[in-house]
Amino acid sequence: MYNFEYQNPVKIIFGKGEISKVGMNIPEGSKILLTYGGGSIFSNGVYNQVKASIKDFEVLEFGGIEPNPHYETLMKAVEVVKKENITFLLAVGGGSVIDGTKFIAAAALFKKGDPWQILAKNALVEDAIPIGSVLTLPATGSEMNSGSVVTRIETTEKLAFMSPKVMPMFSILDPEVIFSLPDKQVANGIVDAFVHVIEQYLTFPVNSPIQDRFAESILTTLIEEGPKVLVNRNDYDAAANLMWSATLALNGLIGVGVPQDWATHMIGHELTAYHGIDHARTLAIVLPGVMHIKREQKKDKILQLGERVWGITKGTTDERIDLTIQKTVEFFESVGIPTRLPDYGVTTETIDTICNRFRKRGYKVGEKANIGPVEMRLILEDRL
């Protein structure tokens, strides 16, 4: 196991009715900008619960943050923050709203030119406006980590940044918000969380049994509990287990001391940037290709995944690897997520575009930084 440092300052407030505690966790005298997405918080009652809890604060609102939040939209919010001297940001929504709010928090205090440099050039985030969140869709884990992903429509780019400065002060997780979610969003959340775990697990062994077992327990829980939520949206226990699994999948704990991949995400981001495909669905497309093309490099961990998660113990090494990939694909498709490029109308022209973009960027991805344009082409062509 590698050396590591781990600190997670996010206060998690979990359970039924806990949205009422928003106000008591915001610093007294704060001027709040309430951020949200397309408006589902109005129909599911979350907005009214939040507003009741923060009635003693001065509150402005900024809605319309998109799935895969747009840089152009977020910069409008930055203007509001500066003009109105906002001192606290409250994100109410799923991962996209929280990600977008993190960027707003950093960009509003960025003093070294264009805030896009935070994403494009890894410019240091020296300060950020404090954030709190009320999670309405379990998926990304953004409620308990330092990461944010933003899309710039003008340049068809989807890029990420990480900074401890944008970790939420608190996040409220009420599983009852899942009750009103459509199947598509629940399915996306299941797959998103699943692949988050895989990116930190499916690399190569470094004698880290605790992290491995944590990761496998999250994967197993998602496999068991996710379908229950799809069958019965009002199953509170299953909803709670799904929500907590998605948070634990990317709060940093299972990734400490181990190599991490993230090639599936990096390639998947391009599919979203060019075609607007839901983030989780891009992961379901790309991951099987990564597993197949890098089957030798990832052999030990694929076999371990097959045995411990899918119960695959018989056959040759290649047969077990093939069956592990097949079981993973079948799981994604069982919750309603197609896993091939033609399912989304993506052609070889897009593969050319993605490979050319990474050729120009001049860097490779993956746990061994050995996935470049050539390997990406093989990975994506495997999904045709």
Stockholm file with secondary structure:
# STOCKHOLM 1.0

chainA/1-384         MYNFEYQNPVKIIFGKGEISKVGMNIPEGSKILLTYGGGSIFSNGVYNQVKASIKDFEVLEFGGIEPNPHYETLMKAVEVVKKENITFLLAVGGGSVIDGTKFIAAAALFKKGDPWQILAKNALVEDAIPIGSVLTLPATGSEMNSGSVVTRIETTEKLAFMSPKVMPMFSILDPEVIFSLPDKQVANGIVDAFVHVIEQYLTFPVNSPIQDRFAESILTTLIEEGPKVLVNRNDYDAAANLMWSATLALNGLIGVGVPQDWATHMIGHELTAYHGIDHARTLAIVLPGVMHIKREQKKDKILQLGERVWGITKGTTDERIDLTIQKTVEFFESVGIPTRLPDYGVTTETIDTICNRFRKRGYKVGEKANIGPVEMRLILEDRL
#=GR chainA/1-384 SS CCCCCCCCCCEEEESTTGGGGTGGGSCTTCEEEEECSSSHHHHSSHHHHHHHHTTTSEEEEECCCCSSCBHHHHHHHHHHHHHHTCCEEEEEESHHHHHHHHHHHHHTTCCSSCTTHHHHSCCCCCCCCCEEEEESSCSSCGGGSSEEEEEEGGGTEEEEEECGGGSCSEEEECGGGGGGCCHHHHHHHHHHHHHHHHHHHSSCCCSCHHHHHHHHHHHHHHHHHHHHHHHCTTCHHHHHHHHHHHHHTTSSGGGTTSCCCCHHHHHHHHHHHHHCCCHHHHHHHHHHHHHHHTTTTTHHHHHHHHHHTTCCCCSCHHHHHHHHHHHHHHHHHHTTCCCSGGGGTCCHHHHHHHHHHHHHHTCCBTTTTCBCHHHHHHHHHTTC
#=GC SS_cons         CCCCCCCCCCEEEESTTGGGGTGGGSCTTCEEEEECSSSHHHHSSHHHHHHHHTTTSEEEEECCCCSSCBHHHHHHHHHHHHHHTCCEEEEEESHHHHHHHHHHHHHTTCCSSCTTHHHHSCCCCCCCCCEEEEESSCSSCGGGSSEEEEEEGGGTEEEEEECGGGSCSEEEECGGGGGGCCHHHHHHHHHHHHHHHHHHHSSCCCSCHHHHHHHHHHHHHHHHHHHHHHHCTTCHHHHHHHHHHHHHTTSSGGGTTSCCCCHHHHHHHHHHHHHCCCHHHHHHHHHHHHHHHTTTTTHHHHHHHHHHTTCCCCSCHHHHHHHHHHHHHHHHHHTTCCCSGGGGTCCHHHHHHHHHHHHHHTCCBTTTTCBCHHHHHHHHHTTC
//
